[in-house]
Amino acid sequence: MSASDAHRTVETVWRMEAPKLIAGLARLTRDIGRAEELAQDALVAALKQWPEEGVPRNPAAWLMQVAKHRALDAVRHEAMVRRKQEELGHDIDGEGSMPGPDAALDDEVGDDLLRLIFTACHPVLSQEARLALTLRLLGGLTTEEIARAFLVPEPTMAQRLVRAKKTLSEAKVPYEVPSGPELGARLASVLEVVYLIFNEGYAATSGEDWVRPELCEEALRLGRILAARAPGEPEVHGLIALMELQASRLRARIGPDGEPILLLDQNRARWDRLLIRRGLEALERAQRLAGSSPGPYLLQAALAACHARAPTADETDWARIAALYGVLARVTPSPIVELNRAVAVSMAEGPAVGLELVEALAAEPALKRYHLLPSVRGDLLSKLGRHREAAEAFEQAVALTGNLKEQALMAQRAATARAAAD
């Protein structure tokens, strides 16, 4: 294997395994920042050794073993320092120190990823810091990608991530899944993060792949574990329903070359009927638990169910979808929800009505760099025969999206609109 092939393999394995690696190391070290450093050390070792020695049979296990060895070396060094200090009569306060090597290795593994999410979502951090840190550690996003999502410069986001890890360490936040009232208090943040991980898999913000199914699968697994921990929480089941129903379309969302296939153009025979059935069952559970007070995940699952129940795109109940978006906008007001409602209204009442709603959102600061705003606008302009304006809107969408496959789709739609205008 050539050096370039080995490097590509390292990058692929890292993208898939880094969250599990960091989570396992955090259980050993009780320090998220240190765990990430150890994982990075293992990555550097792989980049050096794999091109020379070949890719190991189990690359993920190799990375974990290297990182564990380094962690244990550090523990032994710290233990030696403590012994020397004790011999000298120094009074050592061991509170919060890393457990000994044997204790660390003998710990029950449990679900490290879930522990990591609850640790990163501790109230000692701001909501924004919780989301950013978890996307970095579990979503596999780079600092640049997270900065783009939060609309801040990359150096600013890098500083926030460093401060977040330092805060968790200084506060000695326990690396565990809480129980009782504390579980409920942190649940909303955890659900938000799990859904963000799912969304990064469902529609990647950057890179060469439009979908990353492994992230969707991990988010679903975490959601199911949460449901077992909090079976009476309607929003947990609502989120599971939403993810199951969205995940049912994954195979139909991309073509042979990984190109995006939009919802109305998808071959619905490729939708996963088992995931749809499971999603609808989870939605029913959520609705029974919520009664007359549906939360945002339940409402979004109900929206996804409208698409899942429609045998064809033409049979979609767009009026109900528009109404549900109206309810969602009251529960969680958001320009993005309003944009989605505009799309549904355009399908139910015509593109002119939808475009009027979209134009009213143009001045929203939160949508200034949101690529789907010009994308939706371009689609509606095309339907109204305003092809030159549509081409300009699609070109704006190209400039705003960081995903290469989505860029290609928008560029193709811009070219089609240009050709229709000439």
Helices and strands as residue ranges (DSSP letters): H 3-29, H 32-53, H 59-87, H 101-106, H 112-120, H 127-137, H 143-150, H 154-170, H 181-202, E 206-207, H 213-229, H 234-247, G 250-252, G 263-265, G 268-270, H 273-290, H 296-309, G 313-315, H 318-331, H 335-349, H 351-360, G 365-367, H 372-383, H 387-400, E 402-403, H 404-421
